[in-house]
Amino acid sequence: MAYHPNELLAMHEIISLILNHTSIPILSSKLDVTLSLVPFHCILSPPAPISSDTILPLSAARKAGILSPQHAVRVDLMLGKFLGELHSQCQNDWFGLVKAEGEADDGSTDSTKYSWQETFSVLLESVLSDFETRGGQDTTFIPFHDIRSYYTRAIGSFLFDDVQVPSLVWFTGSEDDIYISPSTSDNSDRTGLAAILPNVSHALWGDPLLETFFMEEKGETFMEAYKESGGEELVYRPRHKTKRLWYTLFLALVVLRDRRSETSALRNEGLSAGTFDAAWAKRTIVESTEALKDAPCY
């Protein structure tokens, strides 16, 4: 079960799951495998009636200070609600990569499928091994020995074994993928959600805390909306912060690996260009590994 981005059939199935089980406002899409329009399989979505010069990514709006406190609260309520629905209403019987209907089994054992700790161990090791196999000078900074040593301590403390139900996790989705219509006045109610880009090429069945939105501690407003929409409390002991560190390290490794990929344009399209670049990934790998050195697993 080596970690890899989802293929087109799986991506279409993920989009359909989200549309059928949540109120997340993404556009419906059609899978075209006829090769009659273009000589490729493709997913077709209707055009959104939005002018690109009237919207901007939520991440950019926050950095520019465009959101008033009232608007920021509304946005946090919206995001918490959507993620709560995603994690509680799109669930599965087993952990791991998303498989489209009729897709062949990935060869993973039953014990791996039904244990998040074993599943995550396989996914993490597959990415580390991929770097070691391909080599290159740009991987010499990765502390492979330290990562594996600290991870052995983590699984010995059953750090990841508290996840019982596999939820659909967007994983690489972030505020770069959410677009809003900014208000021209702090007193206006016109700031609102304009579009969510369903870049689900890295989505998988796993621990909701793996969601990149939880890389930084969320505010009370966000978490209240999240829990009211079905999400559970995710961080309430020191060990959960350590677990989130591991997920941040895994994200950085995936970002760096896929940014290096020259074999698939689709893999790069599945990652937002705004926040997660190679420089961020390299810095985060080093910083996360150092932080894990003494991070509590109890």
Secondary structure, 3 states (H helix, E strand, C coil): CCCCCCCHHHHHHHHHHHHHHCCCCCCCCEEECCCCCCCCCEEECCCCCCCHHHCEEHHHHHHCCCCCHHHHHHHHHHHHHHHHHHHHHCECCCCEECCCCCCCCCCCCHHHHCCHHHHHHHHHHHHHHHHHHHCCHHHCCCCHHHHHHHHHHHHHCCCCCCCCCCEEECCCCCHHHEEEECCCCCCCCCCEEEEECCCCCCCEEECHHHCHHHCCCCCHHHHHHHHHCCCCCCCCCHHHHHHHHHHHHHHHHHHHHHHHCCCCHHHHHCCCCCCCCHHHHHHHHHHHHHHHCCCCCC
